[in-house]
C-alpha cells in the first residue's frame, strides 16, 4: 500500500511535462503535455492487472494480500464515487490461467474479507479476493471477458 501511495504521489508531481527541441533554424520549440488524473489511474490499474497476468508461482502480489485494498480512496474515480478497486483491476486481467494459479496457491489472504468498516457503499467490499477471482473466471467461461483497458493519453497544450 505504501508503494501505491508513493507511485501515485510521483505521478501527481509529474502532471505537466515539458521538453525542448531545437529546430533546423535554431529556434527553440517548447512542447507542454498534460496528463490527466484519469489516465494516471488507468496506468496504475493496468500495472496491477499486469502483475496478475504475469503471475507464475511464488508470493502473490502485495495488493492481493490486502483485503482492504478497496479503501485506497486515491484510486477511486472521485471521492464521491466509491468503487471496488479490486474488481476494477480484475476486469483488466486477461489471463485465466494466471487467475487459476493464484487460486491454487490457497494463500490464506485470498479468503480474508476487509475487517474495517466503511461509511461508503463500495461494491464487493464484503467479498474476498477468492470470490472476486472466481467471479472473473466465471466471466471467462461465459464468454463475458471484455477487457477494459485505457492507456494514458497525452494532450498538447
N, C-alpha and C positions, 0 to 999 in steps of 0.2 A: 504494500500500500504506500510506503514511503517512496518507493521508486516511481510509482504512478504520479504522486504529487510533485516530485522533483521534475519528472519529464514534462508534466503539464505546466509547471512554472517556467521552465526553459522555453517551451513553445510559446507561451503567452508573451514572454520577453521579446521573442523574435517575430512578432506580428508584422512588422514592417521591415522589409529587406531592401537595401539599396545597393546598386552596383554601378561602376563607372566603366565606360569603354571609350577608346579614342578612335574616332573615325579616320578615314583616309586623309582628310584635310585638317587633322589635328584639332578638331572641335570635340569638346567633351560632351558625351551624351550620358545623361543620368536616367536610369530606369528605377522606378519605385514600384514594388509589388506589395500588395496587401493580402494577407492570408486570413480568411475568416475563421472564427472560432469553431464553426460547424465543420469546416474542413480539417481543422486540427483534431477535433474529437473523432471524426471519421477515420483519420490516420491512426489514432490511438486504438480504436476498436479493431481496425484492420490488423494492427500488430498483435493484439491479444488473440484474434482469430488465427493468425499465422502460427502462434505458439501452440495452439491446439492442433491445427492441420499438420504440423511437423512433429507432433509427439510420437515417439517410438517406444522408449522404455525409460525407466528411472523415475526421478522425482517429478511430480506433477508441477505445472506452472504455479507460481505462488498465488496468483489471484484465484485459482480453482480451490486452493486450500483456505480461502477466506469466505466463509458463508455470508458475511455481512457486506460483501463487495457492492451490493446494490445501493448502499448508503454513501457511496462516493459521489456526493452531490455535484461536484465539479464536472462530472461527465454527463449529467442529465442535459436534455435539450434546453431546459431553463429551470430555474429554481421552483417554478410553479407547475412544472411538467415532470413529475416523478416518473421514472421508467426503470424497468429491470435491465440493468447494465449487463448482467449475466446472460439474459435471454437475447439481448441485442448482439452480443458477441457471438453466441451460439448460432444465431441466424446467418452469420457471415462464414461459418465453418462449412467447408465443402468436402471434408474427408471423413466419411462414415467409419472407415477402418480405424482412424485415429480415435474417434469417439468411443468405439468398442474397446480399443486398447486402454483408454482411460478408465472405463468401467471395469475392465478385467483386473486392474491394479487392486481393486477392492480397498482402496485407501479410505481410511476412516473419515477423512474430511469430506468425502463425497456424500456421506449420509447426514452431515450436520445441517441444521437449519439455523438461521440467524436468531440469536437469543436476545438481541436488542429490540426495544420497542420503537416503532416509528409512528409519527403522527401523520405521515403521508400514506396515501393509498398506492403502494408500489406493486405493480403486477408481479406475481410469482414470488413475492417476498417471503411467504411462508413455506416455500418449496426448497428442497435440497438440490445440489448440483446433479445428483444421481437422477432425480425426477426430470430435471430440465434436459439433461443429456439423452435420457430415454425418449423424451418427447421429440427432440430433434432427430434422433434415429428413426422414430416412427414416421416423421415427415418424409425422410428419405424413402422409406418403404412404400409410402402412399404416393410418391411422386411429387410431393409438395416441398421441394428442396431449393426453391429460388434463393439465390444468394443476394443479399442486399449489400452491395459494395459501392461505396462512394469514396473516390480518391480526392485528395486535396486539389483545389483549384487556385490558381494564382491570377489575380486581376491586376492589370497595369493601371496605375493612377495617372 
